[in-house]
Amino acid sequence: MDTIGGEVGKVAPTGLTFVDEERLLMKGAVLYELHYDDYTDIYDKLYPAILALWYAHQSGYNAYLLALNREGEAVDRIEL
């Protein structure tokens, strides 16, 4: 499992984070699981999952997304 952020990276000098959805789909991602504190939310689309990740991060949570394949295994981890 890779952590997106170091590998995919930040866009300098803006500091924007980007995620390559095509790469996630090629790895078999079909669901996105948001983890923050003791909560877990499931999304079937990347865009709303990224928005929820951003909101949780802005709210002070230590949040991350797991991209899951059909078997429920994490194929990638997305952090801000």
MDAnalysis code that builds the backbone (N, CA, C; Angstrom):
import MDAnalysis as mda
import numpy as np

u = mda.Universe.empty(240, n_residues=80, atom_resindex=np.repeat(np.arange(80), 3), trajectory=True)
u.add_TopologyAttr("name", ["N", "CA", "C"] * 80)
u.add_TopologyAttr("resid", np.arange(1, 81))
u.add_TopologyAttr("resname", ["MET", "ASP", "THR", "ILE", "GLY", "GLY", "GLU", "VAL", "GLY", "LYS", "VAL", "ALA", "PRO", "THR", "GLY", "LEU", "THR", "PHE", "VAL", "ASP", "GLU", "GLU", "ARG", "LEU", "LEU", "MET", "LYS", "GLY", "ALA", "VAL", "LEU", "TYR", "GLU", "LEU", "HIS", "TYR", "ASP", "ASP", "TYR", "THR", "ASP", "ILE", "TYR", "ASP", "LYS", "LEU", "TYR", "PRO", "ALA", "ILE", "LEU", "ALA", "LEU", "TRP", "TYR", "ALA", "HIS", "GLN", "SER", "GLY", "TYR", "ASN", "ALA", "TYR", "LEU", "LEU", "ALA", "LEU", "ASN", "ARG", "GLU", "GLY", "GLU", "ALA", "VAL", "ASP", "ARG", "ILE", "GLU", "LEU"])
u.atoms.positions = np.array([
    [0.845, -1.164, 0.000],
    [0.000, 0.000, 0.000],
    [0.892, 1.229, 0.000],
    [0.604, 2.149, -0.882],
    [1.347, 3.410, -0.965],
    [0.598, 4.488, -0.208],
    [1.316, 5.492, 0.247],
    [0.691, 6.686, 0.797],
    [0.780, 7.760, -0.256],
    [-0.359, 8.208, -0.712],
    [-0.369, 9.285, -1.695],
    [-0.080, 10.571, -0.943],
    [0.775, 11.360, -1.438],
    [1.205, 12.582, -0.773],
    [2.686, 12.713, -1.032],
    [3.468, 11.730, -0.567],
    [4.889, 11.724, -0.860],
    [5.140, 11.299, -2.289],
    [4.458, 10.233, -2.715],
    [4.667, 9.696, -4.061],
    [3.995, 10.568, -5.113],
    [2.719, 10.880, -4.920],
    [2.006, 11.709, -5.884],
    [2.332, 13.164, -5.636],
    [2.375, 13.546, -4.391],
    [3.000, 14.784, -4.013],
    [2.171, 16.036, -3.925],
    [2.851, 17.039, -3.506],
    [2.323, 18.389, -3.406],
    [2.824, 19.166, -4.621],
    [1.974, 20.025, -5.123],
    [2.338, 20.841, -6.278],
    [2.990, 22.118, -5.761],
    [4.270, 22.276, -5.996],
    [4.982, 23.473, -5.551],
    [4.755, 24.577, -6.575],
    [4.683, 25.821, -6.237],
    [4.756, 26.362, -4.874],
    [3.401, 26.512, -4.203],
    [2.319, 26.021, -4.821],
    [0.982, 26.246, -4.270],
    [0.688, 25.397, -3.048],
    [1.332, 24.247, -2.910],
    [1.057, 23.359, -1.793],
    [-0.197, 22.531, -1.988],
    [-0.776, 22.559, -3.183],
    [-1.978, 21.779, -3.457],
    [-1.649, 20.291, -3.509],
    [-2.546, 19.486, -3.006],
    [-2.408, 18.038, -3.089],
    [-3.272, 17.539, -4.234],
    [-2.749, 16.635, -5.028],
    [-3.554, 16.049, -6.089],
    [-3.500, 14.532, -5.988],
    [-4.562, 13.900, -6.473],
    [-4.677, 12.451, -6.437],
    [-4.970, 11.972, -7.845],
    [-4.260, 10.973, -8.290],
    [-4.438, 10.410, -9.628],
    [-5.509, 9.314, -9.564],
    [-6.753, 9.698, -9.890],
    [-7.863, 8.743, -9.806],
    [-7.678, 7.576, -10.766],
    [-7.135, 7.834, -11.938],
    [-6.916, 6.754, -12.910],
    [-5.990, 5.690, -12.338],
    [-4.947, 6.131, -11.634],
    [-4.011, 5.201, -11.008],
    [-4.703, 4.359, -9.940],
    [-5.578, 5.002, -9.159],
    [-6.322, 4.268, -8.135],
    [-7.244, 3.233, -8.767],
    [-7.916, 3.606, -9.847],
    [-8.814, 2.675, -10.529],
    [-8.033, 1.502, -11.126],
    [-6.851, 1.781, -11.663],
    [-6.023, 0.702, -12.213],
    [-5.575, -0.263, -11.118],
    [-5.452, 0.233, -9.888],
    [-5.086, -0.629, -8.758],
    [-6.294, -1.369, -8.204],
    [-7.492, -1.088, -8.758],
    [-8.686, -1.804, -8.347],
    [-9.567, -1.100, -7.332],
    [-9.321, 0.186, -7.062],
    [-10.114, 0.913, -6.067],
    [-11.568, 1.034, -6.514],
    [-12.476, 0.658, -5.635],
    [-13.911, 0.786, -5.920],
    [-14.646, 1.538, -4.809],
    [-14.058, 1.614, -3.622],
    [-14.637, 2.349, -2.490],
    [-13.546, 3.148, -1.789],
    [-13.983, 4.195, -1.096],
    [-13.047, 5.047, -0.362],
    [-13.552, 5.157, 1.069],
    [-12.703, 4.786, 2.006],
    [-13.066, 4.719, 3.422],
    [-12.349, 5.845, 4.160],
    [-13.121, 6.789, 4.687],
    [-12.565, 7.928, 5.421],
    [-12.481, 7.577, 6.898],
    [-11.305, 7.744, 7.474],
    [-11.085, 7.491, 8.903],
    [-10.715, 8.811, 9.572],
    [-11.419, 9.135, 10.652],
    [-11.074, 10.302, 11.463],
    [-11.543, 10.046, 12.879],
    [-10.630, 10.181, 13.821],
    [-10.870, 9.816, 15.226],
    [-11.470, 8.411, 15.293],
    [-12.613, 8.256, 15.912],
    [-13.248, 6.939, 16.022],
    [-14.320, 6.715, 14.972],
    [-14.336, 7.533, 13.942],
    [-15.377, 7.473, 12.919],
    [-14.839, 6.905, 11.609],
    [-15.739, 6.275, 10.859],
    [-15.418, 5.767, 9.527],
    [-16.610, 6.042, 8.623],
    [-16.360, 6.660, 7.476],
    [-17.382, 6.895, 6.462],
    [-16.944, 6.223, 5.169],
    [-17.899, 5.729, 4.402],
    [-17.622, 5.041, 3.141],
    [-18.181, 5.866, 1.983],
    [-17.387, 6.001, 0.923],
    [-17.796, 6.724, -0.283],
    [-17.542, 5.841, -1.495],
    [-18.427, 5.941, -2.482],
    [-18.213, 5.169, -3.704],
    [-17.636, 6.017, -4.827],
    [-17.451, 7.301, -4.575],
    [-16.836, 8.216, -5.547],
    [-15.685, 8.946, -4.867],
    [-14.620, 9.177, -5.617],
    [-13.431, 9.806, -5.042],
    [-13.654, 11.268, -4.679],
    [-14.323, 12.035, -5.542],
    [-14.449, 13.474, -5.305],
    [-15.114, 13.790, -3.963],
    [-16.289, 13.225, -3.641],
    [-16.871, 13.517, -2.326],
    [-16.012, 13.003, -1.169],
    [-15.291, 11.917, -1.393],
    [-14.401, 11.398, -0.344],
    [-13.266, 12.381, -0.067],
    [-12.713, 12.965, -1.133],
    [-11.635, 13.959, -0.968],
    [-12.165, 15.211, -0.263],
    [-13.367, 15.644, -0.634],
    [-13.964, 16.807, 0.045],
    [-14.168, 16.530, 1.529],
    [-14.657, 15.336, 1.851],
    [-14.857, 14.973, 3.257],
    [-13.521, 14.887, 3.993],
    [-12.493, 14.370, 3.326],
    [-11.151, 14.318, 3.914],
    [-10.654, 15.716, 4.204],
    [-10.814, 16.619, 3.247],
    [-10.384, 18.012, 3.428],
    [-11.128, 18.646, 4.599],
    [-12.450, 18.454, 4.651],
    [-13.248, 19.045, 5.727],
    [-12.819, 18.503, 7.085],
    [-12.618, 17.198, 7.186],
    [-12.173, 16.601, 8.446],
    [-10.807, 17.154, 8.843],
    [-9.916, 17.290, 7.860],
    [-8.577, 17.844, 8.120],
    [-8.679, 19.288, 8.608],
    [-9.522, 20.085, 7.953],
    [-9.702, 21.487, 8.351],
    [-10.338, 21.612, 9.734],
    [-11.116, 20.596, 10.125],
    [-11.764, 20.595, 11.436],
    [-10.842, 20.102, 12.544],
    [-9.609, 19.779, 12.193],
    [-8.619, 19.401, 13.193],
    [-8.480, 17.910, 13.431],
    [-9.175, 17.100, 12.639],
    [-9.054, 15.652, 12.797],
    [-7.801, 15.137, 12.095],
    [-7.235, 14.077, 12.622],
    [-6.144, 13.375, 11.958],
    [-6.798, 12.370, 11.017],
    [-7.143, 12.811, 9.821],
    [-7.956, 12.023, 8.900],
    [-7.135, 11.469, 7.749],
    [-7.601, 10.339, 7.227],
    [-7.002, 9.751, 6.034],
    [-8.048, 8.915, 5.311],
    [-7.820, 8.692, 4.033],
    [-8.695, 7.861, 3.212],
    [-7.965, 6.579, 2.853],
    [-8.696, 5.484, 2.844],
    [-8.184, 4.242, 2.293],
    [-8.962, 3.952, 1.017],
    [-8.248, 3.685, -0.060],
    [-8.873, 3.238, -1.299],
    [-8.952, 1.721, -1.223],
    [-10.171, 1.189, -1.338],
    [-10.395, -0.243, -1.158],
    [-10.752, -0.920, -2.478],
    [-10.290, -2.154, -2.628],
    [-10.669, -2.932, -3.807],
    [-11.947, -3.725, -3.487],
    [-12.393, -4.567, -4.421],
    [-13.651, -5.320, -4.256],
    [-13.606, -6.289, -3.076],
    [-12.432, -6.717, -2.686],
    [-12.297, -7.634, -1.545],
    [-12.224, -6.885, -0.210],
    [-12.259, -5.559, -0.254],
    [-12.171, -4.765, 0.961],
    [-10.763, -4.520, 1.436],
    [-9.780, -4.835, 0.598],
    [-8.377, -4.617, 0.950],
    [-7.945, -3.227, 0.519],
    [-7.137, -2.583, 1.345],
    [-6.628, -1.258, 1.012],
    [-5.572, -1.356, -0.076],
    [-5.758, -0.585, -1.141],
    [-4.781, -0.551, -2.220],
    [-3.980, 0.755, -2.200],
    [-4.472, 1.733, -1.455],
    [-3.768, 3.008, -1.319],
    [-4.284, 3.760, -0.104],
    [-3.480, 4.675, 0.382],
    [-3.827, 5.536, 1.507],
    [-3.617, 6.975, 1.060],
    [-4.592, 7.822, 1.347],
    [-4.544, 9.222, 0.926],
    [-4.592, 10.089, 2.170],
    [-3.616, 10.971, 2.307],
    [-3.544, 11.888, 3.441],
    [-3.276, 13.289, 2.936],
    [-3.639, 14.275, 3.752],
    [-3.307, 15.660, 3.425],
    [-2.148, 16.112, 4.267],
])
